[in-house]
């Protein structure tokens, strides 16, 4: 009886630095986004002041105010998506360095 093995892709040589870097950036970006959005109610302001002018609305109707640079980062979903698209593009471009894993 043959065992079912999951096949996938792997690099023929050592894993390139660009792959490790992009995957690390995706993980860091996801963790920071999730962490900030999960804890925003404990550190953000419920009313705007001179420094905290950017509105961050939530589905439950709560609106918090943060600094503009942080609010812009929280609303930029394209960062993670862009990194994922870049990773896929580079994998397609460097497909000669990939092989099927057993």
C-alpha positions as CSV (number, residue, x, y, z in Angstrom):
1,X,0.0,0.0,0.0
2,X,1.5,3.3,-1.0
3,X,1.3,6.2,1.4
4,X,-0.3,9.5,0.2
5,X,2.4,12.1,0.2
6,X,1.8,15.8,-0.2
7,X,3.8,17.2,-3.1
8,X,4.7,20.8,-3.5
9,X,7.5,23.0,-4.8
10,X,10.9,23.6,-3.3
11,X,14.0,25.3,-4.4
12,X,16.7,23.1,-6.0
13,X,19.4,24.8,-4.1
14,X,19.4,26.7,-0.8
15,X,16.3,28.9,-0.2
16,X,17.1,32.4,-1.7
17,X,17.4,35.4,0.6
18,X,14.7,37.3,-1.4
19,X,12.2,34.6,-0.7
20,X,13.0,34.6,3.1
21,X,12.8,38.4,3.1
22,X,9.5,38.7,1.4
23,X,7.9,36.0,3.4
24,X,9.2,37.6,6.6
25,X,7.8,41.0,5.5
26,X,4.4,39.5,4.8
27,X,4.4,37.8,8.3
28,X,5.5,41.0,10.0
29,X,3.0,43.2,8.2
30,X,0.2,40.7,9.0
31,X,1.2,40.5,12.7
32,X,1.4,44.3,13.1
33,X,-1.9,44.9,11.3
34,X,-3.7,42.2,13.4
35,X,-2.1,43.4,16.6
36,X,-2.9,47.0,16.1
37,X,-6.5,46.4,15.0
38,X,-7.1,43.9,17.8
39,X,-5.9,46.4,20.5
40,X,-6.9,49.7,19.0
41,X,-9.7,50.2,21.6
42,X,-7.2,50.1,24.5
43,X,-4.8,52.8,23.2
44,X,-6.7,54.9,20.7
45,X,-8.8,57.9,21.5
46,X,-12.6,58.0,21.2
47,X,-12.6,61.7,20.4
48,X,-10.1,63.6,18.2
49,X,-7.5,66.0,19.5
50,X,-4.8,68.0,17.8
51,X,-2.5,65.0,17.1
52,X,-5.1,62.2,16.7
53,X,-7.2,63.3,13.7
54,X,-7.4,60.2,11.6
55,X,-10.7,58.3,11.9
56,X,-10.6,54.5,12.2
57,X,-14.2,53.2,12.1
58,X,-15.2,49.7,13.1
59,X,-18.1,47.5,12.1
60,X,-19.7,47.7,15.6
61,X,-20.1,51.5,15.1
62,X,-17.1,52.5,17.3
63,X,-14.9,55.2,15.9
64,X,-11.4,55.7,17.2
65,X,-8.9,58.5,16.3
66,X,-5.2,57.9,15.8
67,X,-2.3,59.8,14.3
68,X,-2.6,60.3,10.5
69,X,0.5,58.2,9.6
70,X,-0.8,55.2,11.7
71,X,-4.3,55.5,10.3
72,X,-3.0,55.5,6.8
73,X,-1.0,52.4,7.5
74,X,-4.0,50.6,9.1
75,X,-6.1,51.4,6.0
76,X,-3.5,50.3,3.5
77,X,-4.4,46.7,2.7
78,X,-2.4,46.8,-0.5
79,X,0.9,46.4,1.4
80,X,0.3,42.7,2.2
81,X,-1.4,42.0,-1.1
82,X,1.4,43.8,-3.0
83,X,4.0,41.7,-1.2
84,X,2.1,38.5,-2.0
85,X,1.8,39.5,-5.7
86,X,5.6,40.3,-5.7
87,X,6.4,36.9,-4.2
88,X,4.2,35.1,-6.8
89,X,5.7,37.1,-9.6
90,X,9.3,36.3,-8.5
91,X,8.4,32.6,-8.1
92,X,7.1,32.5,-11.7
93,X,10.1,34.5,-12.9
94,X,12.5,32.1,-11.1
95,X,10.6,28.9,-11.8
96,X,13.7,27.3,-13.2
97,X,15.1,27.2,-9.7
98,X,12.1,25.3,-8.4
99,X,11.4,21.5,-8.4
100,X,8.5,19.3,-7.3
101,X,9.0,18.0,-3.8
102,X,8.3,14.4,-2.9
